[in-house]
Amino acid sequence: MGIKFLKIIFFTAIIIIVMLLNLFAFYRFSINSPGGNDSIPSWIGVKAWVFENINPYSTEVTIRGGKMVYGPVDYLRKDKEIFAYPFYTLFLYIPFIWMNFEWARAINMLLLEFSILLMIILSIKIMKWNPPRWLYISTIFFGLFLYYSVRTIILWQVAGYVALFITLALWGIKEHKDVFAGVCLAMASVKPQMVFFIIPIMFIEGLLFKRFKLSLSIFITLIILFALSSIFLPTWIIDMINQMKNYTEYIHIGSPINIITHIMFPFLGNITELILIVLLIIWLIYEWFQVKSLENGHFTWTYLLTLVITNLIIISVATTNYLMMFPTMIFIFKCISNSQIIKPNLWVFLIQMIFLVGTWGLFLITVQGNLENWQMYLPFPIFVLLGLMIFRSRENLTSKNRTQ
């Protein structure tokens, strides 16, 4: 008993030391490499509202954000740094407005790193994948150091937290922890463009399959978030909508479907883009009609498909949002690992290394200044979509067998 206790103390101490070293490394990085641009408008906006009672959606906050990102001289010639999230996003920032930006960014870089780690481990558990230890470690390494993950951490992008909420919700649904799942989905709405499909779909599915706690928890949590926001800032919905209208003027790259129909093959144009979007939505609706239970494999598959299609068609896409598709990637790894091909685990490892090196190589080849180019938006969603299509029949067969 004493030896076991000492082992626990030893490993706890090691974890704490690693976390502290990691935190100080992130702090030094924040000082030497200014950034965290994606959270600067929100951090400044929440700080202005709490300490000065200034509307976070105001022009004053936008100007402050621009000056902090680009400098007092250059900000007028750059994109506007606007607070364009729901007002209740402030809950993610309030703990960090009492410290300087470098420490706030460093702490959130650490939290995002652990969020991604937890999301990978949880996805493996959800998919009931049992890879050998070396592949388990490789998968964690792949997830943490993939281009999209590192970018999310460096930019202090809340998409990492939202992706974790979405993954936790899937786990909660599979484990019949419906209240927990509903709260997670509602909290994920701090970035609406990532959940505009999955939240209403799961609300409806909860009603259809008599998982009323799931639907009620989504509804009640959203009502609470909206009500609190309206008490603190009655005009927040109108203000946010106006900000979102302005935000579209500064979008340099559209959705993957838009990229394919306007950049890669510009002769396809708007009509083809609209047709593809409609077809994807019809396909998604069809798949949800095929779901017979929230316990079977086809539900999981369709939930993952929803996340992929969301990223394929949304107007304001960002590669940091792609973290929400990590469970889909783990699903594909599991299917390959359990297939009858020669050395399946080796193939999973090779795919991980190709993606890991390939995404970073593609970024370095195509980057313009400090901006991503359109090529970075295509590999991940197209790969996971093809993977889902390839393994659909197998997962449906598994689902039927389990429900008979």
DOLUMKE-170370 format. One record per residue (C-alpha): residue number from 1; residue in one letter; x, y, z. Coordinates in pm, 1 decimal, always signed. Layout:
// DOLUMKE-170370
    i  aa         x         y         z
  NUM   A         X         Y         Z
...
//
This chain:
// DOLUMKE-170370
    i  aa         x         y         z
    1   M      +0.0      +0.0      +0.0
    2   G    +285.7    +234.9     +85.7
    3   I    +471.8    +161.4    -240.5
    4   K    +155.0    +220.8    -443.5
    5   F     +99.1    +553.2    -266.8
    6   L    +459.2    +658.3    -335.5
    7   K    +416.6    +570.4    -702.1
    8   I    +107.3    +791.0    -719.7
    9   I    +295.1   +1077.2    -555.0
   10   F    +590.5   +1030.1    -789.6
   11   F    +386.0   +1027.2   -1109.9
   12   T    +170.6   +1319.2    -988.8
   13   A    +486.2   +1519.6    -921.9
   14   I    +619.9   +1434.4   -1268.4
   15   I    +294.7   +1547.6   -1432.0
   16   I    +293.5   +1876.2   -1236.5
   17   I    +658.6   +1943.7   -1325.8
   18   V    +593.3   +1873.8   -1695.1
   19   M    +288.6   +2103.0   -1693.1
   20   L    +482.3   +2384.9   -1525.8
   21   L    +773.4   +2350.4   -1768.3
   22   N    +525.3   +2348.4   -2054.8
   23   L    +350.6   +2655.7   -1919.7
   24   F    +671.5   +2855.3   -1883.7
   25   A    +776.8   +2747.3   -2233.1
   26   F    +445.9   +2879.0   -2368.2
   27   Y    +493.6   +3201.6   -2172.1
   28   R    +839.6   +3254.8   -2321.1
   29   F    +694.0   +3177.8   -2662.2
   30   S    +416.5   +3435.1   -2607.3
   31   I    +670.3   +3703.2   -2520.4
   32   N    +906.4   +3627.6   -2807.2
   33   S    +641.1   +3544.3   -3068.3
   34   P    +347.0   +3785.5   -3049.8
   35   G     +27.5   +3621.5   -3161.1
   36   G    -292.2   +3475.9   -3024.5
   37   N    -468.6   +3698.5   -3274.7
   38   D    -786.9   +3491.2   -3279.5
   39   S    -854.4   +3565.1   -2912.3
   40   I    -730.1   +3923.4   -2892.3
   41   P   -1066.6   +4081.3   -2993.6
   42   S   -1255.5   +3863.8   -2745.1
   43   W   -1005.6   +3914.2   -2461.3
   44   I   -1006.5   +4290.3   -2517.6
   45   G   -1384.6   +4297.9   -2558.0
   46   V   -1453.4   +4110.6   -2233.2
   47   K   -1194.9   +4321.1   -2051.4
   48   A   -1352.2   +4643.5   -2179.8
   49   W   -1699.3   +4529.8   -2075.5
   50   V   -1598.1   +4414.6   -1725.5
   51   F   -1368.0   +4705.4   -1632.0
   52   E   -1510.8   +4994.5   -1835.7
   53   N   -1868.0   +4891.7   -1916.4
   54   I   -1791.8   +4926.3   -2289.6
   55   N   -1995.8   +4720.8   -2535.8
   56   P   -1759.3   +4443.7   -2663.9
   57   Y   -1919.4   +4474.8   -3008.6
   58   S   -1841.1   +4847.4   -3026.8
   59   T   -1612.4   +5024.2   -3270.2
   60   E   -1389.3   +5122.8   -2977.4
   61   V   -1314.5   +4758.1   -2901.9
   62   T   -1255.3   +4685.9   -3270.5
   63   I   -1000.9   +4969.3   -3285.6
   64   R    -824.2   +4845.5   -2972.1
   65   G    -804.6   +4497.4   -3117.0
   66   G    -663.9   +4626.9   -3443.9
   67   K    -398.5   +4832.4   -3266.0
   68   M    -295.6   +4538.8   -3049.5
   69   V    -264.4   +4302.6   -3345.7
   70   Y    -114.6   +4531.7   -3609.3
   71   G     +20.5   +4828.2   -3415.2
   72   P    -110.6   +5187.3   -3382.1
   73   V      +9.3   +5284.8   -3730.8
   74   D     -85.4   +4984.5   -3944.2
   75   Y    -419.2   +4871.2   -3803.8
   76   L    -628.8   +5090.2   -4033.9
   77   R    -483.6   +4918.0   -4339.9
   78   K    -554.1   +4568.5   -4210.7
   79   D    -857.5   +4348.6   -4151.2
   80   K   -1078.4   +4458.8   -3866.9
   81   E   -1034.2   +4265.7   -3543.0
   82   I   -1395.3   +4237.5   -3431.5
   83   F   -1570.8   +4059.1   -3146.3
   84   A   -1814.7   +3843.7   -3344.8
   85   Y   -1903.4   +3568.2   -3097.7
   86   P   -2211.6   +3526.4   -2875.8
   87   F   -2192.8   +3741.5   -2564.6
   88   Y   -2171.2   +3435.8   -2337.4
   89   T   -1831.6   +3359.0   -2488.4
   90   L   -1710.5   +3590.0   -2210.8
   91   F   -1730.1   +3290.7   -1972.2
   92   L   -1425.8   +3148.4   -2153.0
   93   Y   -1229.3   +3472.8   -2110.0
   94   I   -1328.9   +3622.4   -1775.3
   95   P   -1078.6   +3409.2   -1576.6
   96   F    -795.1   +3553.5   -1787.6
   97   I    -869.5   +3926.3   -1804.8
   98   W    -708.4   +3980.7   -1463.8
   99   M    -360.7   +3906.4   -1598.2
  100   N    -148.1   +4037.6   -1881.5
  101   F    -209.6   +3900.0   -2227.5
  102   E    +109.4   +3692.1   -2242.7
  103   W     +18.7   +3492.1   -1932.9
  104   A    -344.6   +3459.2   -2045.9
  105   R    -228.3   +3326.4   -2380.5
  106   A     +26.4   +3089.0   -2225.2
  107   I    -229.4   +2937.3   -1986.8
  108   N    -479.0   +2889.4   -2268.7
  109   M    -214.3   +2734.9   -2491.8
  110   L    -157.8   +2479.8   -2215.9
  111   L    -532.4   +2425.1   -2170.2
  112   L    -581.8   +2382.9   -2545.0
  113   E    -297.3   +2133.5   -2557.3
  114   F    -463.8   +1923.6   -2287.6
  115   S    -804.5   +1968.1   -2456.2
  116   I    -664.6   +1817.6   -2776.1
  117   L    -497.6   +1537.1   -2579.0
  118   L    -824.8   +1458.9   -2400.2
  119   M   -1017.3   +1471.7   -2727.9
  120   I    -783.9   +1216.2   -2887.7
  121   I    -799.6    +978.9   -2589.5
  122   L   -1177.0   +1017.1   -2566.1
  123   S   -1221.5    +957.1   -2940.2
  124   I   -1024.7    +632.0   -2913.8
  125   K   -1251.2    +527.4   -2627.5
  126   I   -1570.7    +625.3   -2813.6
  127   M   -1469.3    +425.6   -3121.6
  128   K   -1371.5    +127.1   -2901.4
  129   W   -1039.6    +107.7   -3080.4
  130   N    -769.4     -98.6   -2913.7
  131   P    -447.3     -17.3   -3098.2
  132   P    -115.4    -157.6   -2978.2
  133   R     +67.1     +69.2   -2735.9
  134   W    +312.0    +199.6   -2995.5
  135   L     +25.3    +301.1   -3226.7
  136   Y    -167.0    +453.6   -2935.0
  137   I    +133.9    +674.5   -2858.1
  138   S    +179.9    +750.5   -3227.8
  139   T    -185.0    +858.2   -3255.0
  140   I    -148.8   +1097.9   -2961.4
  141   F    +172.0   +1239.0   -3112.0
  142   F      -5.7   +1275.9   -3447.9
  143   G    -302.1   +1456.0   -3291.9
  144   L     -95.5   +1697.2   -3084.1
  145   F    +156.0   +1794.5   -3352.0
  146   L     -66.0   +1798.3   -3659.8
  147   Y     -58.5   +2138.7   -3828.3
  148   Y    -421.2   +2214.6   -3740.9
  149   S    -362.5   +2139.2   -3372.1
  150   V     -47.8   +2350.0   -3341.2
  151   R    -215.1   +2638.7   -3522.3
  152   T    -511.1   +2621.2   -3282.0
  153   I    -277.9   +2632.0   -2982.5
  154   I     -60.3   +2916.7   -3112.0
  155   L    -357.8   +3131.6   -3210.6
  156   W    -541.4   +3066.8   -2879.6
  157   Q    -840.2   +2964.8   -3088.0
  158   V   -1151.4   +2862.2   -2893.0
  159   A   -1228.1   +2612.3   -3169.7
  160   G   -1013.0   +2370.8   -2967.7
  161   Y   -1250.5   +2397.0   -2670.8
  162   V   -1555.6   +2369.8   -2896.4
  163   A   -1415.4   +2056.5   -3061.4
  164   L   -1369.5   +1904.3   -2715.8
  165   F   -1729.2   +1994.7   -2620.4
  166   I   -1855.6   +1825.6   -2938.7
  167   T   -1652.1   +1512.6   -2865.5
  168   L   -1763.8   +1507.0   -2502.0
  169   A   -2123.8   +1533.1   -2621.4
  170   L   -2082.2   +1227.2   -2845.2
  171   W   -1928.8   +1035.8   -2555.0
  172   G   -2213.1   +1145.5   -2326.9
  173   I   -2478.4   +1032.1   -2574.8
  174   K   -2312.9    +693.3   -2621.0
  175   E   -2284.9    +651.8   -2241.5
  176   H   -2643.9    +769.0   -2175.2
  177   K   -2521.6   +1077.1   -1990.0
  178   D   -2775.5   +1289.2   -2176.3
  179   V   -2779.5   +1594.0   -1949.7
  180   F   -2402.8   +1619.6   -1969.3
  181   A   -2412.1   +1574.9   -2348.6
  182   G   -2678.4   +1842.1   -2392.1
  183   V   -2489.3   +2094.2   -2179.7
  184   C   -2171.4   +2027.7   -2380.7
  185   L   -2350.2   +2081.5   -2711.3
  186   A   -2506.0   +2403.9   -2585.9
  187   M   -2169.4   +2528.5   -2459.4
  188   A   -2017.8   +2449.2   -2800.1
  189   S   -2243.9   +2719.8   -2943.8
  190   V   -1985.3   +2979.8   -2836.1
  191   K   -1868.5   +2924.6   -3194.3
  192   P   -2200.8   +2882.7   -3381.3
  193   Q   -2045.8   +2807.4   -3721.5
  194   M   -1915.9   +2478.0   -3582.5
  195   V   -2248.3   +2350.8   -3445.2
  196   F   -2524.4   +2501.3   -3658.4
  197   F   -2610.1   +2150.4   -3785.7
  198   I   -2536.5   +1921.5   -3492.8
  199   I   -2724.6   +2113.3   -3221.5
  200   P   -3069.1   +2125.6   -3390.9
  201   I   -3025.2   +1771.3   -3523.4
  202   M   -2947.2   +1629.3   -3179.4
  203   F   -3232.5   +1826.9   -3025.3
  204   I   -3473.4   +1665.8   -3274.6
  205   E   -3314.3   +1321.0   -3242.3
  206   G   -3347.5   +1339.3   -2864.5
  207   L   -3721.4   +1392.9   -2904.4
  208   L   -3762.2   +1124.4   -3170.8
  209   F   -3582.8    +858.1   -2967.4
  210   K   -3736.6    +968.1   -2635.7
  211   R   -3404.1   +1084.3   -2495.4
  212   F   -3585.3   +1385.4   -2352.8
  213   K   -3308.7   +1474.6   -2107.9
  214   L   -3078.4   +1533.2   -2405.6
  215   S   -3319.7   +1768.8   -2580.5
  216   L   -3419.7   +1947.9   -2261.4
  217   S   -3062.2   +2001.1   -2148.4
  218   I   -2971.0   +2152.3   -2487.6
  219   F   -3276.6   +2379.6   -2478.4
  220   I   -3251.3   +2485.4   -2113.2
  221   T   -2876.1   +2550.3   -2127.6
  222   L   -2916.2   +2765.9   -2438.9
  223   I   -3205.5   +2954.6   -2275.3
  224   I   -2989.8   +3021.9   -1967.7
  225   L   -2696.5   +3139.8   -2180.0
  226   F   -2918.4   +3365.8   -2390.7
  227   A   -3106.1   +3498.9   -2087.1
  228   L   -2790.8   +3583.2   -1891.5
  229   S   -2643.2   +3751.0   -2196.7
  230   S   -2958.2   +3954.9   -2249.8
  231   I   -2960.0   +4065.2   -1885.7
  232   F   -2599.3   +4184.4   -1906.0
  233   L   -2625.1   +4328.2   -2258.8
  234   P   -2981.4   +4348.0   -2398.8
  235   T   -2864.6   +4437.8   -2751.0
  236   W   -2610.5   +4158.5   -2788.0
  237   I   -2798.9   +3954.4   -3051.4
  238   I   -2843.6   +4251.4   -3285.6
  239   D   -2486.9   +4363.6   -3218.5
  240   M   -2351.3   +4017.8   -3298.0
  241   I   -2551.5   +3991.8   -3619.9
  242   N   -2418.0   +4329.3   -3732.8
  243   Q   -2063.4   +4218.9   -3652.4
  244   M   -2112.6   +3897.6   -3848.0
  245   K   -2233.3   +4096.5   -4148.9
  246   N   -1918.6   +4306.5   -4131.3
  247   Y   -1704.3   +3997.5   -4079.2
  248   T   -1800.3   +3851.2   -4415.9
  249   E   -1625.3   +4145.7   -4583.2
  250   Y   -1292.2   +4021.2   -4445.4
  251   I   -1318.4   +3654.1   -4536.6
  252   H   -1033.0   +3577.8   -4775.4
  253   I   -1106.2   +3207.5   -4827.3
  254   G   -1442.8   +3035.2   -4851.4
  255   S   -1550.9   +2682.0   -4767.9
  256   P   -1381.3   +2378.5   -4925.5
  257   I   -1675.8   +2353.0   -5166.7
  258   N   -1629.2   +2719.8   -5255.7
  259   I   -1256.1   +2664.9   -5308.8
  260   I   -1320.8   +2371.6   -5543.4
  261   T   -1584.1   +2555.1   -5750.4
  262   H   -1423.5   +2901.0   -5759.1
  263   I   -1046.4   +2856.2   -5725.4
  264   M    -952.8   +2505.8   -5838.2
  265   F   -1216.9   +2483.8   -6111.0
  266   P   -1352.4   +2838.6   -6151.0
  267   F   -1560.8   +2740.7   -6453.4
  268   L   -1794.3   +2553.1   -6216.1
  269   G   -1911.0   +2875.1   -6049.0
  270   N   -2195.0   +2957.2   -5811.6
  271   I   -2454.7   +2719.9   -5958.5
  272   T   -2233.9   +2413.8   -5912.4
  273   E   -2140.7   +2527.3   -5562.5
  274   L   -2507.8   +2558.1   -5470.2
  275   I   -2588.4   +2218.7   -5621.7
  276   L   -2307.8   +2049.6   -5427.7
  277   I   -2418.1   +2212.3   -5101.7
  278   V   -2779.7   +2106.5   -5156.1
  279   L   -2673.5   +1751.3   -5242.1
  280   L   -2460.5   +1726.6   -4927.2
  281   I   -2748.1   +1850.5   -4710.9
  282   I   -2991.7   +1606.2   -4875.3
  283   W   -2743.9   +1323.6   -4818.2
  284   L   -2706.1   +1424.0   -4452.8
  285   I   -3083.5   +1434.7   -4401.4
  286   Y   -3116.9   +1092.7   -4567.1
  287   E   -2854.5    +942.0   -4335.6
  288   W   -3023.5   +1080.4   -4026.6
  289   F   -3352.3    +923.7   -4140.3
  290   Q   -3168.9    +589.0   -4149.6
  291   V   -3063.2    +617.0   -3784.5
  292   K   -3269.9    +372.6   -3580.4
  293   S   -3114.6    +428.5   -3239.4
  294   L   -2869.1    +659.0   -3066.4
  295   E   -2683.2    +351.1   -2942.8
  296   N   -2589.8    +185.8   -3271.0
  297   G   -2292.4    +231.3   -3498.4
  298   H   -2478.1    +415.5   -3771.8
  299   F   -2564.2    +695.3   -3529.7
  300   T   -2195.2    +745.0   -3456.3
  301   W   -2115.0    +739.0   -3827.8
  302   T   -2386.5    +994.8   -3907.3
  303   Y   -2281.7   +1220.3   -3618.7
  304   L   -1929.7   +1220.0   -3766.1
  305   L   -2064.4   +1285.9   -4115.8
  306   T   -2248.4   +1589.9   -3979.8
  307   L   -1923.0   +1734.4   -3847.6
  308   V   -1751.7   +1683.4   -4182.8
  309   I   -2031.6   +1833.3   -4394.0
  310   T   -2047.7   +2131.4   -4157.3
  311   N   -1686.3   +2211.2   -4242.2
  312   L   -1736.7   +2150.6   -4613.2
  313   I   -2012.3   +2404.1   -4664.7
  314   I   -1987.4   +2673.0   -4394.5
  315   I   -1912.2   +3020.1   -4535.2
  316   S   -1671.3   +3124.9   -4259.9
  317   V   -1443.8   +2821.7   -4240.5
  318   A   -1113.7   +2802.0   -4053.4
  319   T    -861.8   +2520.3   -4039.4
  320   T    -869.7   +2543.1   -3659.4
  321   N   -1232.8   +2425.7   -3679.8
  322   Y   -1106.5   +2100.4   -3830.2
  323   L   -1024.4   +1971.6   -3482.5
  324   M   -1393.2   +1881.1   -3447.8
  325   M   -1328.5   +1612.2   -3713.0
  326   F   -1063.8   +1434.3   -3502.1
  327   P   -1314.8   +1168.2   -3387.0
  328   T   -1382.9   +1101.6   -3756.0
  329   M   -1013.3   +1048.1   -3818.8
  330   I    -994.8    +807.8   -3522.6
  331   F   -1296.3    +621.3   -3662.9
  332   I   -1113.0    +577.7   -3994.3
  333   F    -796.8    +462.4   -3815.6
  334   K   -1001.1    +204.0   -3627.2
  335   C   -1165.9     +73.8   -3944.6
  336   I    -829.8     +41.1   -4120.4
  337   S    -673.5    -119.9   -3812.9
  338   N    -953.9    -378.7   -3796.2
  339   S    -953.2    -449.7   -4170.4
  340   Q    -814.7    -756.0   -4345.5
  341   I    -533.2    -576.2   -4529.5
  342   I    -173.1    -679.2   -4467.9
  343   K     -20.6    -506.3   -4162.7
  344   P    -317.5    -271.5   -4106.0
  345   N    -161.1     -92.4   -3806.9
  346   L    +140.4      -5.5   -4017.0
  347   W     -89.0    +152.3   -4274.9
  348   V    -251.4    +361.6   -4000.1
  349   F     +92.6    +475.9   -3888.3
  350   L    +193.1    +564.0   -4245.3
  351   I    -124.1    +768.9   -4293.8
  352   Q     -52.3    +954.9   -3972.3
  353   M    +303.7   +1035.8   -4078.2
  354   I    +197.0   +1138.3   -4430.0
  355   F     -62.8   +1375.7   -4287.7
  356   L    +168.5   +1504.7   -4016.6
  357   V    +456.6   +1582.5   -4253.2
  358   G    +232.9   +1664.0   -4548.9
  359   T     +23.5   +1933.4   -4381.7
  360   W    +330.0   +2109.9   -4244.4
  361   G    +507.2   +2079.4   -4578.0
  362   L    +204.9   +2212.7   -4763.8
  363   F    +183.7   +2507.0   -4525.3
  364   L    +551.8   +2595.4   -4567.5
  365   I    +526.2   +2572.7   -4945.2
  366   T    +206.5   +2775.2   -4982.1
  367   V    +218.2   +3025.5   -4692.9
  368   Q    +203.8   +3391.0   -4794.9
  369   G    +351.9   +3607.1   -4521.8
  370   N    +176.6   +3473.8   -4213.3
  371   L    -144.6   +3381.7   -4394.9
  372   E    -267.4   +3036.7   -4492.7
  373   N    -333.0   +2969.2   -4856.7
  374   W    -640.8   +2789.9   -4989.0
  375   Q    -458.7   +2456.5   -5028.6
  376   M    -455.0   +2409.4   -4649.4
  377   Y    -834.9   +2388.2   -4641.4
  378   L    -876.2   +2079.2   -4858.8
  379   P    -673.3   +1771.2   -4748.0
  380   F    -830.1   +1699.5   -4409.2
  381   P   -1207.3   +1731.3   -4481.8
  382   I   -1177.6   +1554.2   -4818.2
  383   F    -980.2   +1265.9   -4666.4
  384   V   -1222.3   +1209.4   -4378.2
  385   L   -1523.0   +1237.2   -4611.1
  386   L   -1377.7    +971.2   -4840.9
  387   G   -1294.9    +759.1   -4536.7
  388   L   -1651.8    +778.3   -4409.6
  389   M   -1785.0    +684.4   -4754.0
  390   I   -1549.3    +386.9   -4783.1
  391   F   -1637.7    +247.1   -4441.0
  392   R   -2009.2    +329.6   -4440.7
  393   S   -2136.0     -14.0   -4547.2
  394   R   -1925.8    -194.6   -4289.2
  395   E   -2046.6     +31.8   -4008.7
  396   N   -2410.9      -6.6   -4115.8
  397   L   -2372.4    -387.5   -4116.2
  398   T   -2227.1    -368.6   -3764.8
  399   S   -2518.3    -148.7   -3656.2
  400   K   -2781.4    -394.9   -3787.4
  401   N   -2612.6    -688.4   -3619.5
  402   R   -2606.3    -508.5   -3284.1
  403   T   -2970.8    -411.6   -3294.8
  404   Q   -3109.6    -750.4   -3397.2
//
